[in-house]
Amino acid sequence: MCKKASKTIEDVFEGYDFETNECVEWEGKLNVCGYAQTWLNGTNNLVHRLSYKQYIGPIENKKEVAHTCHNRKCINPNHLKLLTHQENIKHSYKDKNPRKKRIHLTKIQVDYIQTFHMNTKVDVIMKQYNISRQTVYRIKAFEVKGKK
């Protein structure tokens, strides 16, 4: 079942049960990074942020809504907490989130990607080198040099 574009905040969460300790996964669209998203009040919104605002409270300035479960599709407010960006990064490494395994490319690998893969699809490079989408974009923009 796919959720339709919502008109009110109540419509967004209709049919979801947050009385559980389990992840409550969004049944609608996901953005390219795998986060739940929906259209509300004329803008695209991340659903976990809407969930936090609706069930917990306002999001403080310069804070991110982090998933304690590391599941980007989860919208359960019981799995959400406010962190600074730096805290969020530390949280994902501290809990040994497998998605955040640090990969070091060599200078030769980076040079190879910049020379031979500039027209290759990002997903192909991500899979081949086990790196994130952001890392691929940074390599293609010549912002990454690689380790010697």
N, C-alpha and C positions, 0 to 999 in steps of 0.2 A: 504494500500500500504506500503510495506516495502522497505526502501532504500537499495541499494546494496552497497557492500564495495566500497569505493571511491578511486580514483586514484589521484585527485588533490583537493586542497582546494575549488576551484570553483565548482567541482562536489558535494562536501559535502553540499553546500548551494543552489544548483540548485533547482528551484521550490518553494523556501520559500520566502515569502513576509514580509519584516521587516518594511514596511511603516505603520504599525498598532501599536496602543498602547496596544493591547491585547497580551496575551502569544502566542508564536509561538512554538507549541510542536513538538519535534523531532518525526519522523515517523519510525526511525530505531531502532536498538537494545538499550537496557538499561542495565547498569551494575547492580550488586546485590543490590546496594543502591538506584537504581532508576534514576541515572543520564544518560543522553544521551551519547552514545559512538559510535565511528566509527574507522575503520582501515584506517590509512593514513601514507604513507611513511614508511611502515614496522613496525609501532607501533600502539597500541590502544590509542585513544585520547578521552578526555572528550569534547563533542561538544560545550558546553557553553564556554569553554576556547578557543577553535578554533574560535568561533564566536567573542569573545572579541578581540582576536589578529587580526582577519581579518577586523573587522569593526570599532574598537576603537583604538587599538594600542598594544604595547608590555605589557606584564605582569611584573610588577616590582618584584624584588627579595623579597621573604618572604611575598608576597601578595597572597590572594585568590580571585578568581572571584566569587562574591556573587550574588545570585538571589534576586533582590528587591521584586519579586513576590512570592518567596518561592516555586516556582514550579520547581522541579528538571528536568523535561522534557523540560522546556522552553529554547529556544536558541536565543530568541530575544535580540540583543545587547542593545536595549533600556532598558532592564530589568536587565542589568548586571553592577556591579561596583566592583572596587578593594577595598578590606579591609584586614587588618591583621586578623589572626586567631581569636584573642581576640575580635576584632571589629565585626567579622562575627558572633561569638557566641552571643554577646550582641545584635546585630541586630535581630537575630532570636527570642530572648526572648522579646526584646523591642516591637517588632511588634506583640507580642502575637501569634506567629506561633503555631497553635494547635499541630503540630508535635513535638514541643519542650516542651510539658508539662512535668514538672519535677516530676518524680516518685521516692518515697523513699520506698525501700524494707526494711522490718525488718530483723534483724539477723536471726530470725527463718525461714523466707522465703528464704533467701540466703542459709542457711544451708540445707534446704529442697531441693532446686535446686541442690546443690553440692552433696547431698546424693542420691537423687532419680531420677534426671533428666540428669545425665551426658551423657546418651546415647539417650536422647530425641532430636528430631530435633529442631534446633535453632528457626525456624519459629513458632513452637508450643509453646515454652517457651515465645517467644516475645508476642504472642497473649494472652496467659494465664495471664501474669503478666503486660502487656502493657508497655514493656520496649524495648529498642533498641537492634539491633543485636550486637553492640559493648558491651553493658552492659552484654548481655548473655555470650559473649566470655570472658569478664573480670571475671564474676562470675565463669565460668568453669575453668579459669586459677587461681582461688583463689586470685584474685587481689581486690575483693570487699568483705567487711565484713558485710555490712548492718547496719541499725540504730537499737539501743536498744529499 
